[in-house]
Amino acid sequence: MEILTGAARPILDRWFESEELKGTLATDAIIGAMASPSMPGTAYVLFHHVMGEAGGTRGVWAYMRGGMGGITQALAAAARDLGADIRCEAEVDRILVRDGRVAGVALVSGDEFHAPIVASNADANVTFLRLLDRSVLPDAFVADVERISYASASLKINVALEELPNFSALPGTEPGPQHRGTIHICPDQDYIERAFDDAKYGLVSADPVIEFQLPSVVDPTVAPAGKHLMSMFIQYAPYELRDGSWDDQRDAFADRCFDVVNEYAPNFKSSVIDRQVLAPPDLERIFNLTSGNIFQGAMTPGQLFAFRPVPGYARYRTPIRGLYLCGSAAHPGGGVMGTPGLNAAREILGRRKLRRR
Ligand SMILES: Cc1cc2nc3c(=O)[nH]c(=O)nc-3n(C[C@H](O)[C@H](O)[C@H](O)COP(=O)(O)OP(=O)(O)OC[C@H]3O[C@@H](n4cnc5c(N)ncnc54)[C@H](O)[C@@H]3O)c2cc1C
């Protein structure tokens, strides 16, 4: 019960002595969350990040050869082998409903596709409040969807590098073990608490919590020979800023993050070729993630399990017959794991079998 509802910090304090280790593990308790490790609900976020397996090993993460797009390309190839027709750059404008049943989708281009089943992996806010006319949904359901928390404070920076970071703690710019895993800049748990204090009041963290990977060290396909790619994930960068806008703060905050990395790897700033900074409104604009929430909705106890996306609709079905949720907005939530899609497919296939009987 403590893992499902409690805070990560007391659990980490009970199990471990080293502040360095606790601080490192605690970052997994706050990823994508607008919370600090001492807040209830973060124990589950930590658990969510370590319960999986990759390459047959439990509790670890893996790199995808060719970058994350390699996963969707593999899925697309498998789907095409089975006869699927995939349209890209095809923004859905509306989900069509006739007599309480889903009837298909209409694209922004004006094209319409008619089907008895539609599975949406856009988040619940987008699916129900933007792609559907509210009048086709029960009022209580609309009220529940409007209450979903999309609180978020994650910022992403993709960086092209001339050479690898030369860490003061373990020098060297040739690929070494210090470059292969996830690098956490977060000396202890109090550091995270203070970083969150800023976010509570609508400020970006003065001393941000930074994680980064260097996928080009293990996968030469993601950068030209001799150059490197760095993927930075940063907290806390609140979607709603107290002062000013993200257009004013995006670059200044990225500069601050670069200064922090430079304290640990003094060659870092001079090795940067280019960067792409994605603040929460950018994640919203590009990926249609409400408030830039990376998990399509906060992973807090009131929005997990039977309550995801909203109470009464945790089984991938929606108030519109034939319309299903199949992405992170549904149980078991965010992350590249495929489980919401697998479960939704089972639900859809199960229904079709029942209808045929
Ligand atoms: C910066 C960042 C870092 C992350 N890091 C990790 C990580 O390290 N590990 C991990 O496991 N997970 C990570 N995640 C979370 C993970 O990416 C998501 O949980 C996962 O992609 C969810 O997959 P999905 O299919 O449910 O939804 P999404 O990947 O959100 O896919 C939804 C798709 O629907 C499209 N869409 C939305 N609206 C429309 C519309 N109207 N018409 C047509 N298309 C539409 C979107 O463009 C998008 O392609 C991260 C997410 C972000 C944003």
The ligand as an SDF file (V2000), in Angstrom:
LIG
                    3D

 53 58  0  0  0  0  0  0  0  0999 V2000
   10.2610   14.1510  -23.4340 C   0  0  0  0  0  0  0  0  0  0  0  0
    9.7340   12.7760  -23.1500 C   0  0  0  0  0  0  0  0  0  0  0  0
   10.5730   11.8120  -22.6050 C   0  0  0  0  0  0  0  0  0  0  0  0
   10.0980   10.5400  -22.3300 C   0  0  0  0  0  0  0  0  0  0  0  0
   10.9690    9.6090  -21.8480 N   0  0  0  0  0  0  0  0  0  0  0  0
   10.5490    8.3380  -21.7190 C   0  0  0  0  0  0  0  0  0  0  0  0
   11.4590    7.2920  -21.3820 C   0  0  0  0  0  0  0  0  0  0  0  0
   12.6580    7.5360  -21.2100 O   0  0  0  0  0  0  0  0  0  0  0  0
   10.9840    6.0400  -21.2680 N   0  0  0  0  0  0  0  0  0  0  0  0
    9.6710    5.7340  -21.4720 C   0  0  0  0  0  0  0  0  0  0  0  0
    9.2830    4.5580  -21.3740 O   0  0  0  0  0  0  0  0  0  0  0  0
    8.7740    6.6940  -21.7760 N   0  0  0  0  0  0  0  0  0  0  0  0
    9.1940    7.9790  -21.9290 C   0  0  0  0  0  0  0  0  0  0  0  0
    8.2890    8.9490  -22.2770 N   0  0  0  0  0  0  0  0  0  0  0  0
    6.8670    8.6080  -22.3290 C   0  0  0  0  0  0  0  0  0  0  0  0
    6.5190    7.8590  -23.5960 C   0  0  0  0  0  0  0  0  0  0  0  0
    7.0690    8.5260  -24.7130 O   0  0  0  0  0  0  0  0  0  0  0  0
    5.0070    7.7880  -23.7580 C   0  0  0  0  0  0  0  0  0  0  0  0
    4.4110    7.2560  -22.5910 O   0  0  0  0  0  0  0  0  0  0  0  0
    4.6550    6.9100  -24.9640 C   0  0  0  0  0  0  0  0  0  0  0  0
    5.1410    7.4770  -26.1510 O   0  0  0  0  0  0  0  0  0  0  0  0
    3.1690    6.7530  -25.0380 C   0  0  0  0  0  0  0  0  0  0  0  0
    2.7940    6.1530  -26.2290 O   0  0  0  0  0  0  0  0  0  0  0  0
    1.3170    6.3430  -26.7100 P   0  0  0  0  0  0  0  0  0  0  0  0
    1.1850    5.5770  -27.9770 O   0  0  0  0  0  0  0  0  0  0  0  0
    0.3900    6.0490  -25.5970 O   0  0  0  0  0  0  0  0  0  0  0  0
    1.1240    7.9030  -26.9850 O   0  0  0  0  0  0  0  0  0  0  0  0
    1.9890    8.9570  -27.7960 P   0  0  0  0  0  0  0  0  0  0  0  0
    3.3940    8.4970  -27.9830 O   0  0  0  0  0  0  0  0  0  0  0  0
    1.7090   10.2730  -27.1230 O   0  0  0  0  0  0  0  0  0  0  0  0
    1.3210    8.9180  -29.2300 O   0  0  0  0  0  0  0  0  0  0  0  0
    0.1530    9.6220  -29.5290 C   0  0  0  0  0  0  0  0  0  0  0  0
    0.2370    9.9880  -30.9840 C   0  0  0  0  0  0  0  0  0  0  0  0
   -0.9910   10.5630  -31.3960 O   0  0  0  0  0  0  0  0  0  0  0  0
   -0.7050   11.6590  -32.2210 C   0  0  0  0  0  0  0  0  0  0  0  0
   -1.8700   12.5470  -32.1980 N   0  0  0  0  0  0  0  0  0  0  0  0
   -2.3410   13.3080  -31.1920 C   0  0  0  0  0  0  0  0  0  0  0  0
   -3.4230   13.9930  -31.5980 N   0  0  0  0  0  0  0  0  0  0  0  0
   -3.6520   13.6440  -32.8930 C   0  0  0  0  0  0  0  0  0  0  0  0
   -4.6300   14.0150  -33.8600 C   0  0  0  0  0  0  0  0  0  0  0  0
   -5.6060   14.8930  -33.5960 N   0  0  0  0  0  0  0  0  0  0  0  0
   -4.5560   13.4620  -35.0970 N   0  0  0  0  0  0  0  0  0  0  0  0
   -3.5740   12.5610  -35.4120 C   0  0  0  0  0  0  0  0  0  0  0  0
   -2.6200   12.1740  -34.5250 N   0  0  0  0  0  0  0  0  0  0  0  0
   -2.6720   12.7030  -33.2900 C   0  0  0  0  0  0  0  0  0  0  0  0
    0.5330   12.2710  -31.5860 C   0  0  0  0  0  0  0  0  0  0  0  0
    1.2000   13.1010  -32.5150 O   0  0  0  0  0  0  0  0  0  0  0  0
    1.3200   11.0360  -31.2390 C   0  0  0  0  0  0  0  0  0  0  0  0
    2.1200   10.6050  -32.3150 O   0  0  0  0  0  0  0  0  0  0  0  0
    8.7470   10.2340  -22.5800 C   0  0  0  0  0  0  0  0  0  0  0  0
    7.9040   11.1860  -23.1490 C   0  0  0  0  0  0  0  0  0  0  0  0
    8.3880   12.4410  -23.4480 C   0  0  0  0  0  0  0  0  0  0  0  0
    7.4590   13.4620  -24.0840 C   0  0  0  0  0  0  0  0  0  0  0  0
  1  2  1  0
  2  3  1  0
  2 52  2  0
  3  4  2  0
  4  5  1  0
  4 50  1  0
  5  6  2  0
  6  7  1  0
  6 13  1  0
  7  8  2  0
  7  9  1  0
  9 10  1  0
 10 11  2  0
 10 12  1  0
 12 13  2  0
 13 14  1  0
 14 15  1  0
 14 50  1  0
 15 16  1  0
 16 17  1  0
 16 18  1  0
 18 19  1  0
 18 20  1  0
 20 21  1  0
 20 22  1  0
 22 23  1  0
 23 24  1  0
 24 25  2  0
 24 26  1  0
 24 27  1  0
 27 28  1  0
 28 29  2  0
 28 30  1  0
 28 31  1  0
 31 32  1  0
 32 33  1  0
 33 34  1  0
 33 48  1  0
 34 35  1  0
 35 36  1  0
 35 46  1  0
 36 37  1  0
 36 45  1  0
 37 38  2  0
 38 39  1  0
 39 40  1  0
 39 45  2  0
 40 41  1  0
 40 42  2  0
 42 43  1  0
 43 44  2  0
 44 45  1  0
 46 47  1  0
 46 48  1  0
 48 49  1  0
 50 51  2  0
 51 52  1  0
 52 53  1  0
M  END
$$$$
